Amino acid sequence: MLPEASKTFEAEGLSDRVELVAGDFFVEVPPGDAYLIKSCVHNFGDERAIELFGVLRRAGAPLLLVDTMIPAGNEPHYSKFDDVEMMVIAGRNDRTEAEWAALVTAAGFEPGRVVRCDERFSLLEAF
Ligand SMILES: C[S@@+](CC[C@H](N)C(=O)[O-])C[C@H]1O[C@@H](n2cnc3c(N)ncnc32)[C@H](O)[C@@H]1O
């Protein structure tokens, strides 16, 4: 993945601001001040998600989780379409904001704010 990622950063003129590191986030993550993980965890079931959050928790920095999060209520929201898509392609559902908070809690984090970024993504802080 690194050559592909490198091209993206070069095209955006950001190469001097990043260090690209390969790795398996179920095993360990490089040291950091915070971990931003986007669109990765909704692919995994609860057990695997808690395993991954456990690796991040033990790394000792806050987590900024950006993913599809179903808000409470019965209003139209993109995440509800994604929920159906995930049922078809992954055999599992998307998660509500409360379900994400419970998962990070199960891994030892304290959940913070949920920030709705756009129609598709929300960010959950976890400390
Ligand atoms: C749906 S993509 C999201 C990519 C990017 N974060 C985005 O939002 O466009 C899921 C990413 O999870 C990465 N991934 C899956 N399993 C992984 C693992 N065990 N360790 C590290 N990365 C992994 C894949 O390489 C892929 O880049």
The ligand as an ORCA input file, in Angstrom:
! r2SCAN-3c Opt
* xyz 0 1
  C     -12.426      0.866      3.498
  S     -10.702      1.163      3.540
  C     -10.613      2.798      4.200
  C      -9.369      3.492      3.761
  C      -9.239      4.967      4.200
  N      -9.080      5.052      5.650
  C     -10.414      5.771      3.712
  O     -11.203      6.250      4.524
  O     -10.526      5.949      2.507
  C     -10.188      0.108      4.889
  C      -8.682      0.160      5.135
  O      -8.353     -0.678      6.244
  C      -7.059     -1.192      5.991
  N      -6.838     -2.381      6.816
  C      -7.592     -3.513      6.828
  N      -7.060     -4.399      7.692
  C      -5.953     -3.814      8.226
  C      -4.979     -4.239      9.183
  N      -5.067     -5.447      9.755
  N      -3.983     -3.379      9.516
  C      -3.906     -2.145      8.944
  N      -4.795     -1.674      8.025
  C      -5.800     -2.520      7.675
  C      -7.067     -1.494      4.517
  O      -5.773     -1.552      4.014
  C      -7.860     -0.306      3.945
  O      -6.967      0.713      3.584
*
